[in-house]
Amino acid sequence: MVRQLVLLAAIVSYCCLLSASTAADTAKGVIFTPDVAGVGAPLVVAWSRDVPLGKDQVVGGVFVASAPSRPGLVAVARVGPTAYQRTLEGLALADGTPLWRSAGIEDQYDGDNYTLPFWRAGPLRLDALVADYYLEAGQEPNLIEWRGFALLDPKTGKPMVRQDAGPHDTNTAQLSRWGFLYMIHTRQSVNNLMRLQAPDYSPDSPAAVFTFPSSSYSSSINSNLLLAQRRGLLFNSYAVGDDGTTTTTTLQRLDPASLKPVWTRAGLQGALSVVEPAEEVVVVAQDSGDRVPWTTQLDTYAVTDGSLKSRWLVQWDTPEKVTLNYAGAVLNHSSGEQRLCARLATGWSLQLAHAEWLTCVDPLTSRVTLNVTLKAAGEPSARAGLLAMYDTWALLQDKTTGSLLAFDCFGSTNNGSEPTPSWTLAGQRDLASLTPSEDGLSFLVAQYRSGRIARWNRIAP
């Protein structure tokens, strides 16, 4: 049975964020100290490592390679002084030991030397990472473009295999536990999704090909593939123009080896995501556009058969736009219950939001279990930003104090008042990102703007 939740944006009002201050030691093996309420963060610092930034560099993405029978690696990106100047550095997940540093693939063109930087990396096999490279040089009409991927030795970072791609090929995507690597080649009327074949993974001789409609060539380096890494599930989505003015999205689950469709859902709109870490449903964001009544909603579809499982609906009757953007989910590993969370904003976009909240619901009962203000109406800037969904908490960074605030997504709304953090961690103003483990429970990888990388392990309750 599909459950519905209707939120009336006009009556939503919240108070200010609660903050607490304390000192936090980040030395190896130290448990974070309690806050003023006497509740400590249930985390221990496994290791902390300074990875210095170069001149005019800033921190980039964090890519964690961790799975059963895998030694584990943290690959961190550094960007600057230009977007095409990047380095990728590998650290051992177990203890943070620096393993290697790579600026990319060295190449030559017309007598000049070029370095092709890596933009993303991910685990492919026990003995190989896959890293996508991309570079533009020169100007039209003499613009030069390189795109492709390389297999890197996870112990040394050295390229073992290089495959160049064409101007209408996307980045790769992988199901690492199965060693499957995918790429999409776009065409004018159809696209070809390819499963590339070991050992060299050449796009010229794929192991399987799936053809699906295309309205035009794409120069995007990003594919529309969704992957459920733990379950080994593959989803593809593509846009379809119905009447020349209306565009809908078709979502398909494909067999990860043969690429044959398992099920298809047509007529969808908006962004799609696999709900992690449980990987039981795919969430789809949809809205009514300019039609009255104005609505925006998050629908979930079962990964098993594509059936509609739940609907989170927001409806309003004023001209001001309301947006509902999927933010993540948490899982109670004991009971198996989930909470679905979204950023609910009033305004024309999240970038121009008048007010914004992080809101979580029980998708089975439609009960709201968390409402916390990210930005209040009339205030010039945000009070807090979401860094990660981890275990049963939403982890927010307080913009005023710099503290990390953990809010219980399995709580109650307290009659509309602001919730109190379950625990806080002070001294985190420099924190840039948090990357949870694949199971959403075992650990977090913290990256700081100064370049420091740390692993925080979960303390068993």
C-alpha positions in Angstrom: 0.0 0.0 0.0 1.4 3.4 -1.0 1.6 5.9 1.9 1.3 9.6 1.4 2.5 12.5 3.5 1.2 16.0 2.8 3.2 18.9 4.3 1.7 22.4 4.1 4.6 24.7 3.6 2.7 27.7 4.7 2.5 26.5 8.3 6.1 25.2 8.7 8.1 27.2 11.2 11.1 26.4 13.3 13.4 27.9 15.8 17.1 28.3 15.9 19.7 25.6 15.9 21.1 24.5 19.2 24.8 24.4 19.6 27.3 23.3 22.1 31.0 23.9 22.5 33.7 21.6 23.8 37.3 20.6 23.0 37.9 17.5 20.9 41.2 15.6 20.7 41.9 14.1 17.3 44.9 12.0 18.3 44.9 8.3 17.3 42.8 6.1 19.6 41.2 9.0 21.5 37.5 8.9 22.1 35.9 12.3 21.4 35.2 14.1 24.7 31.7 14.7 25.9 29.7 17.9 25.2 28.2 20.1 27.9 25.2 17.7 28.2 27.5 14.8 29.1 26.9 12.9 25.8 30.0 12.0 23.9 30.3 11.3 20.2 30.3 7.5 19.7 33.4 7.7 17.6 37.1 7.0 18.0 39.9 8.4 15.9 41.5 5.4 14.2 44.1 7.6 12.5 44.7 11.2 11.5 47.1 12.1 8.7 48.2 15.5 7.4 48.3 15.5 3.6 49.7 18.9 2.7 48.2 20.9 -0.1 50.4 22.4 -2.8 50.4 26.1 -3.6 47.0 27.3 -4.6 45.5 23.8 -4.1 42.2 23.1 -2.5 40.7 19.8 -1.3 38.6 17.7 -3.8 36.7 14.5 -3.6 37.3 11.5 -1.4 37.0 8.0 -2.9 37.0 5.0 -0.5 37.7 1.5 -1.7 36.5 -0.9 1.0 34.7 -4.2 0.7 35.0 -7.8 2.1 38.4 -9.3 1.3 39.7 -5.9 0.1 42.7 -4.3 1.9 41.1 -0.9 1.7 42.3 2.4 0.2 41.4 6.1 0.6 42.1 8.1 -2.6 41.9 11.9 -2.0 41.9 14.5 -4.8 43.6 17.8 -4.8 42.6 20.6 -7.2 44.5 23.7 -8.3 45.6 26.2 -9.2 43.3 25.5 -12.2 40.5 23.0 -12.6 42.7 20.9 -14.9 45.5 20.6 -12.4 44.7 17.8 -10.1 46.5 15.2 -8.0 45.2 11.9 -6.7 46.8 10.6 -3.5 46.4 7.0 -2.1 46.4 6.2 1.6 45.9 2.9 3.3 42.4 2.7 4.8 43.7 0.6 7.8 46.2 3.2 9.2 46.4 6.2 6.8 49.9 5.3 5.5 50.6 7.3 2.4 51.0 4.9 -0.6 51.3 7.0 -3.7 50.7 10.3 -5.4 49.7 10.8 -9.1 49.1 13.9 -11.2 47.6 11.8 -14.0 48.6 10.2 -17.3 51.5 11.7 -19.2 51.0 12.3 -22.9 52.3 14.2 -25.9 50.7 16.1 -28.7 52.4 18.0 -31.6 55.6 18.0 -29.6 54.2 19.3 -26.4 53.9 17.4 -23.1 50.5 17.2 -21.3 49.3 15.7 -18.0 45.8 14.2 -18.2 44.4 14.6 -14.7 42.1 12.1 -12.9 38.7 13.3 -12.1 37.3 10.3 -10.2 38.5 7.0 -9.0 36.9 3.8 -7.7 37.7 0.2 -6.9 37.3 -2.3 -9.8 39.1 -5.4 -8.6 41.3 -6.4 -5.7 44.3 -5.6 -7.8 43.0 -2.5 -9.7 41.4 0.9 -9.3 39.7 2.6 -12.2 40.4 6.3 -12.7 38.8 8.5 -15.4 40.9 11.3 -16.9 39.8 14.4 -18.9 41.7 17.4 -20.3 40.9 20.2 -22.7 43.8 22.3 -24.1 43.8 25.2 -26.6 40.9 27.1 -28.0 38.4 26.6 -30.8 38.9 25.8 -33.6 42.1 24.2 -32.4 40.7 22.7 -29.2 42.3 19.4 -28.1 40.4 17.0 -25.9 41.4 13.9 -24.1 39.1 11.6 -22.2 39.4 8.0 -21.1 40.3 5.8 -18.1 43.2 3.9 -16.7 43.5 0.9 -14.4 45.8 1.8 -11.5 47.8 -0.5 -9.2 46.2 0.3 -5.7 49.6 -0.2 -4.0 51.7 2.1 -6.2 49.2 4.2 -8.2 51.0 3.4 -11.4 48.8 2.9 -14.6 48.6 -0.7 -15.7 46.1 -0.2 -18.6 45.0 2.9 -20.5 42.0 3.2 -22.7 41.2 6.4 -24.6 37.5 7.3 -25.2 35.8 9.4 -27.8 34.2 12.8 -27.5 30.7 11.2 -27.0 31.8 8.6 -24.4 31.0 9.0 -20.7 33.0 8.4 -17.6 33.1 4.8 -16.4 31.0 3.3 -13.6 31.8 0.0 -11.8 30.3 -2.7 -9.7 33.5 -3.5 -7.8 32.6 -6.7 -6.1 31.9 -8.3 -9.4 34.6 -6.6 -11.4 32.1 -5.1 -13.9 33.0 -1.9 -15.7 30.5 0.2 -17.7 30.7 3.1 -20.2 28.0 4.8 -22.4 28.6 5.8 -26.0 26.1 8.4 -27.1 24.7 8.8 -30.6 22.1 11.0 -32.4 19.2 8.6 -32.0 20.4 5.8 -29.7 23.0 5.3 -27.0 25.0 2.2 -26.3 25.6 1.1 -22.8 28.6 -1.2 -22.8 30.0 -3.6 -20.2 33.7 -3.6 -20.9 35.6 -6.9 -20.9 38.6 -7.9 -18.8 41.6 -7.8 -19.0 42.0 -4.6 -21.0 38.4 -3.3 -20.9 38.6 -2.0 -24.4 35.5 0.0 -25.6 36.1 -1.6 -29.0 35.2 -5.1 -27.9 32.6 -4.9 -25.1 31.3 -8.1 -23.4 27.7 -6.9 -23.6 25.9 -3.9 -25.2 22.4 -2.5 -24.4 20.9 0.1 -26.8 18.4 2.7 -25.6 16.9 5.8 -27.1 18.7 9.2 -27.3 17.3 12.5 -28.4 20.7 14.0 -29.3 24.5 13.7 -29.0 25.8 14.3 -25.5 29.2 15.8 -24.6 28.7 15.1 -20.9 31.3 13.0 -19.2 28.8 11.8 -16.7 26.6 8.8 -17.3 23.0 8.3 -15.9 23.8 4.9 -14.4 22.8 4.1 -10.8 24.6 1.4 -8.9 23.8 -0.6 -5.8 27.3 -1.7 -4.9 26.5 -4.1 -2.0 23.6 -5.9 -3.9 25.3 -5.7 -7.3 22.4 -4.0 -9.0 22.5 -1.8 -12.1 20.0 0.9 -13.2 19.9 3.0 -16.3 17.8 6.1 -17.0 17.2 8.2 -20.1 15.0 11.1 -21.1 12.2 10.8 -23.6 10.5 13.8 -25.3 6.7 13.0 -25.4 5.3 15.8 -27.6 8.3 18.1 -28.2 7.7 20.1 -25.0 7.3 17.5 -22.3 10.3 15.4 -21.3 10.0 12.3 -19.0 12.5 9.8 -17.7 12.5 6.1 -18.1 14.1 4.0 -15.4 15.3 0.5 -16.1 16.9 -2.2 -13.9 19.3 -4.2 -16.0 21.0 -7.5 -15.5 24.6 -6.4 -14.6 26.2 -9.0 -16.8 24.0 -9.4 -19.9 22.5 -5.8 -19.7 19.1 -7.3 -20.4 16.2 -5.3 -18.8 14.7 -6.8 -15.6 11.9 -4.2 -15.4 11.1 -0.8 -16.8 9.3 2.3 -15.3 8.4 5.0 -17.8 6.9 8.5 -17.4 9.1 9.7 -14.4 10.5 13.1 -13.9 13.4 14.6 -11.9 16.5 13.2 -10.2 17.0 9.6 -9.3 19.1 7.9 -6.5 19.5 4.5 -5.0 18.6 4.8 -1.3 21.7 3.7 0.6 22.8 1.8 2.6 19.9 -0.7 2.5 19.6 -0.5 -1.4 16.0 -1.7 -1.3 14.4 1.2 -3.3 15.2 3.9 -5.9 14.0 7.4 -5.1 12.7 9.7 -7.8 12.0 13.4 -7.4 9.0 14.8 -9.3 7.0 18.0 -9.3 3.9 19.4 -10.9 5.7 22.3 -12.8 3.4 25.3 -13.3 0.2 23.3 -12.7 -2.1 24.1 -9.8 -2.1 22.7 -7.1 1.6 23.0 -6.9 3.2 19.8 -5.7 6.6 18.3 -5.3 7.2 14.7 -4.2 9.7 11.9 -3.6 8.5 8.5 -4.8 10.3 5.3 -4.0 10.3 2.2 -6.3 11.3 -1.3 -5.2 14.5 -2.6 -6.7 13.1 -6.1 -7.0 10.2 -5.3 -9.4 10.0 -1.5 -9.9 6.7 -1.2 -7.9 5.8 2.0 -6.2 6.5 1.7 -2.5 6.0 5.1 -1.0 5.2 8.7 -1.8 6.3 11.8 0.1 4.2 14.7 -1.1 4.5 18.4 -0.5 1.5 20.6 -1.6 1.1 24.4 -1.4 -1.3 27.1 -2.8 1.0 30.1 -3.1 3.1 31.3 -6.1 6.3 30.7 -4.1 8.1 27.6 -5.2 8.8 24.7 -2.8 11.5 22.2 -3.6 12.0 18.8 -2.1 15.5 17.3 -2.8 16.5 13.9 -1.6 19.3 14.2 0.9 20.0 10.6 2.0 18.7 7.9 4.3 19.6 6.2 7.5 19.1 2.6 8.5 18.6 1.0 12.0 20.8 -2.0 11.6 19.0 -3.8 14.4 15.4 -3.4 13.4 15.9 -2.8 9.6 13.8 0.4 9.7 14.7 3.3 7.5 14.2 7.0 7.5 14.1 9.0 4.2 15.5 12.5 4.4 15.2 15.5 2.1 16.1 19.2 2.0 12.8 21.1 2.0 13.1 24.7 0.8 10.9 27.6 0.0 12.2 29.9 -2.8 12.9 29.4 -6.5 15.8 27.0 -5.9 18.1 25.7 -3.2 20.6 28.4 -4.2 18.0 31.1 -3.8 16.1 29.6 -0.8 14.2 31.9 1.5 14.1 29.1 4.1 15.3 25.5 4.2 14.9 22.5 6.5 16.3 19.0 6.7 13.2 16.8 7.1 13.1 13.0 7.6 10.1 10.6 7.5 9.3 7.0 8.1 8.4 6.0 4.5 6.0 3.2 5.7 3.9 5.3 8.1 4.4 8.9 6.7 5.4 10.1 10.2 7.8 13.0 10.3 10.7 12.1 12.6 13.1 15.0 12.2 12.7 18.7 11.3 15.8 20.9 11.7 16.4 24.3 10.3 19.2 24.8 7.8 18.3 28.4 6.9 15.5 30.6 8.4 13.4 33.1 6.4 14.9 36.6 6.6 18.4 35.4 7.5 21.2 36.3 5.1 23.0 32.9 5.3 22.5 29.3 6.3 22.8 28.3 9.9 24.0 24.7 9.2 25.0 22.5 6.3 24.5 18.7 5.9 27.7 16.8 5.7 26.6 13.2 5.8 23.9 10.6 6.8 25.6 8.1 9.1 24.2 5.3 11.2 20.9 6.7 12.5 22.0 10.4 12.5 22.1 13.4 10.2 25.5 15.1 10.6 25.3 18.9 10.3 28.0 21.5 10.6 26.9 24.5 12.6 28.0 27.6 10.5 28.2 29.8 13.6 30.2 27.6 16.1 31.8 25.2 13.7 30.6 22.3 15.7 29.5 19.0 14.2 25.9 18.3 15.3 24.4 14.8 15.2 20.6 14.7 15.0 18.6 11.5 15.5 16.5 10.7 12.4 14.4 8.3 14.4 13.2 10.9 16.9 10.0 13.0 17.0 9.1 16.5 15.9 8.5 17.8 19.4 5.5 19.7 18.4 7.4 21.8 15.9 10.3 22.9 18.2 13.9 22.5 17.2 15.4 19.2 18.1 18.4 18.8 20.4 21.5 17.1 19.0 22.1 13.6 20.2 25.8 14.5 20.4 28.1 17.3 19.3 31.7 17.5 18.3 33.4 20.9 18.6 36.3 22.4 16.8 35.2 21.1 13.3 35.0 24.5 11.5 37.8 23.3 9.1 35.9 20.1 8.3 35.1 20.0 4.5 33.5 16.6 4.0 32.6 13.3 5.7 32.5 10.1 3.6 30.7 7.1 5.3 31.7 3.5 4.9 29.7 1.5 2.4 27.5 0.0 5.1 26.8 3.4 6.5 28.0 2.3 10.0 31.6 1.1 10.4 33.5 4.3 9.9 33.7 7.8 8.5 36.5 9.4 6.5 36.9 13.1 7.5 38.6 15.6 5.1 39.7 19.0 6.3 40.3 22.1 4.2 43.8 22.2 5.6 44.4 18.9 3.8 44.2 16.6 6.9 42.5 13.2 6.5 41.2 11.2 9.4 39.3 7.9 9.9 36.7 7.8 12.6 35.5 4.4 13.7 32.1 3.7 15.3 32.1 2.7 18.9 29.8 -0.2 19.5 26.8 0.8 21.7 
